[in-house]
C-alpha cells in the first residue's frame, strides 16, 4: 500500500487546476489539501496546510512559481516536493536547478503525469525534509531581478527595484531599505548581488549594495544618498562606483 501524500495545486487557470485534480483522482493515496490561483495564496496555503507535494505553475500574476519557492525556502517548515506546470519549455533548466521533482509541459498526458507523481512519491518518502532545499546559487541562475519578493510570516511583499535604495548584509540576512520602509530577507548579500542588474546596483562595501540612482555625491569613504543617508565606501567600492558612473556619464 502506498503512503498517503498531501498535495496542493497552484495555477492561475481554473481549467489547469481542474485537470490536475482530475488526474490525481485516479490516485486514492493522494489527498488534495487545497487549490490556489496565485503565488500569494500559495505561500499562505503551504504554511497552513503543510503539503508534501506542490503542483506549481511557473508563470502567474503577482508572483512567479520561482518566487514562491524562494519565499518558501525562508520558512521554518520543510519545503514540499515540487512539480512545475507550464506551457513554456524555456524554464526547464532553471526548474531542475532549484531541485524540482519534474517539469510538466502543458498539455501533458495522464501517463506523463503519473510518471512525475511516482518520482514525487519517491522524493517525499526518501528525504521529505531535505531533498528540495535551495542553495544561494540556485535561487535564480542566469536571471536578473526586476523586483524582490519578501516574506513576513504568511504575508508577502513585492518590492520593485526602482524603490530600493540600498541593501545591507546582516549575517545570513539582507536588510532591504526603500524610501518607505525596511524589509529583512533571508539571503546572502553575494547571492542577491548576483541577481541584481549591475548597471544599477554596485557593491560599495563588503556589507552594502547601493542603487546608484539614489547617490547624491561621493565623499572620501562615504556615499551620501539623496535623502541624506551616509553609507561607508571601501577603496575597492569607490573604484567600482566611479567606473560605473564614468560609463554612465560617457553613454
N, C-alpha and C positions, 0 to 999 in steps of 0.2 A: 504493500500500500504506500502510495506516495505521500510525502509530508505535506501538510497544508501550507499554502502560500497566500499572503495578503497582497493584493495588487491595487495600485492607484493609477488611473488613466487620465493623462493630461494632453489635451488637444483643443485648439480654439474652434475646430469644426465639429459640430454636433454629429454629423454623419460618420466622421472618422472615429469619434469616441464610441458611437453605437456599434460600429464594425468590430472594434477591439473587444468590446463587451460580449458581442455575439460569438466571436471566436473563442473567447475564454469560457463561454457556457459549455463547451464540449470538454472542459477540464474541471470536473467537480471538486478537485482538491484546491482550486484557486478561488478565493473569495475577493470580489471587487469591493474595496472599502470606500471608494469614492471616485468622483469624476470632477475634473477641473477644466475650465475654459481658458485660463491664462496662468502665467507664471506666479503672480502674486497669490492666487488661490492655491497653487501647488505648494509653495513654500509653507503656507499655513497648514494645509492639509497633511503634509508629511509629518509636521510636528505633532499634529493632533491624532492622526490615525496610525502612525508608525508602520507603514507598509514594508514588506520585504522586497517588493518589486515595483518599479516605476516605469510605466509606458509614457514616454515623454516626446512631445512634438518639438522639433528644433526651432522652427520659425513661428513665433507667436507675438501678438501685440504686447507692448509694455515691457515684457521680459522674455528673452530667448531661452531655449532649453539649456544652453550652456551657462547662462547667467543664473538660472535656477540651481544648477548643480554647484556652482561656486558658492552660492548662498547656503546651500545645504551642507557644504563642507565645513562651514564655520559653526554649525550647530553642534551641541554636545552629544546628540544621539547619532548612532551609526547611520551612514547614508545607505539607502536601499540600492539593490542592484538596478541597473538602468538598461532599458531597451529603447533606442531612439526610433521615432517615427517621422518620416519626412518625404517630401516629393522631390528633394534636391540631393543629388549624389555628391556634390562638392564638399559636403560636411563629413563624409565618411571617415577620412583620415583623422580629423580632429576628434570625432566621436570615440575612436579607439584609443587615442592618446589620453583621453580622460577616463579610460578604463571602462567603457560601456560594454555590456554583455554582447549586444548585437545592434545592428543598424538596419531597420526595415524600410526599404524604399517603396513608397506608395505608387501604384497599387500592389499589394502583396497577397499571395495565396494563403490558404489555410495551412498547407504543408510547410511553407516557408515560415509562417507564424509559429507553428508547432515546434519547428526546429529551434527557433530563437527561445521559445519558452522552456524547452528542455535544457538549453545551456544556462538559462537564468536559474532554473531549479538547482542545477549543479553548483552554480556560484553561491546561491543562498545557503545550500546545505554544507558547502565546504568551508567557506570563510565569511559568514554573514556580517561580521563587523569590520573587516579589514580589506576585503577584495576591491572595494570601489573608492579607496582613498585617492584624492587628487594630490599631485605634487605641485610645487610652485611652477615648475617648468611646463606642466600640462594645463595650467589654468586657461591659457588662450594662445596656444602655439601658433606662431606665424600671423597673428592678428594684431590690429591696433584698436583700442577702445575709442568710442566717442561719448561714452557715459560710463559711470561706475555704479554697480548695484551694491547696496549695503543692507545688511540685515540687523535688526534690533529686536530680538525675541521673535515674534511672529510678524512684526512689522517690517516692510521693505521700503527703502528709499532708493530713488534713482537720481543720481547727481550728474547732470551734464558737465562735460569737461570745461565748457565756457564759464561755468560758475565756480570752478575750483581754483583757488588762489595758490595754495601750496600744500605739500604733503610732508609730514614729519614722522620719522621712524620712532616707534615705541616698542622695543623688544620685538616680539613676533607679530606686532600690530602696526598699522599705519593710522595716523590722525589726518583726516582729510578736512581741510579748512576752506570754507567758502565765505562769501561776504555775509551770509545769513546765519550759519551755524557750523558746528564741528561734528564729524562722524568718525567713529572708531571702527576699523575694519581689520579682521584677522587675515593678514597677508604681509609678506616681507616687502620692504621698500624696493629691493632689487627686482623682485618679480613684477611689481606694479610698474616700475620704471620701464621694463621691457615691453609692457603693454601700451604705454602712452606714446603719442606722436612726438618724436624727438625734435621736431621743428617748433614745438610749443612748450615742452617741459624739459628742463635741464637739471641735472644733479649739481647743486651748488655747494654741497657739503655732504659728508657721509650720512648725515641724518635728515637732509632736506632736499626735496624736489620743488622747483619753482616754475609756475606758469609765467613765462616771460612777458605775457601781456599785462601782468599785474605789476611789473617793475617800473618804479618811478626814476630811480637813479642807483648807481653803484658807487659805494664809498669803500675806502680801504677796509677789507674784512667784513663788509656789511652790504646786504642788499636792502634797499628801502623801497617798500611797496607803496602803491598809490594811496592806501589808507593809513600810511604812517608806520605800519608794522616793519620791524627790522629783523632780518634773518642773517645768521652767520654764513660767511662765504669763505671756503678754503682757497688756497692758491690755485689748485687744480680747478676748482669750481669757477673761479674768476676767469680762468683761461677758457673754459668751456662756454661760459656766458658771453664773454667778449667775442669769441669765434662765432657763436650763434647770432649775436646782434650784428656783427660785421657782415655776415651772409645776408641777413635781413635788410640791412641798410643798403647793401650793394645790389639787391634784387631790383 
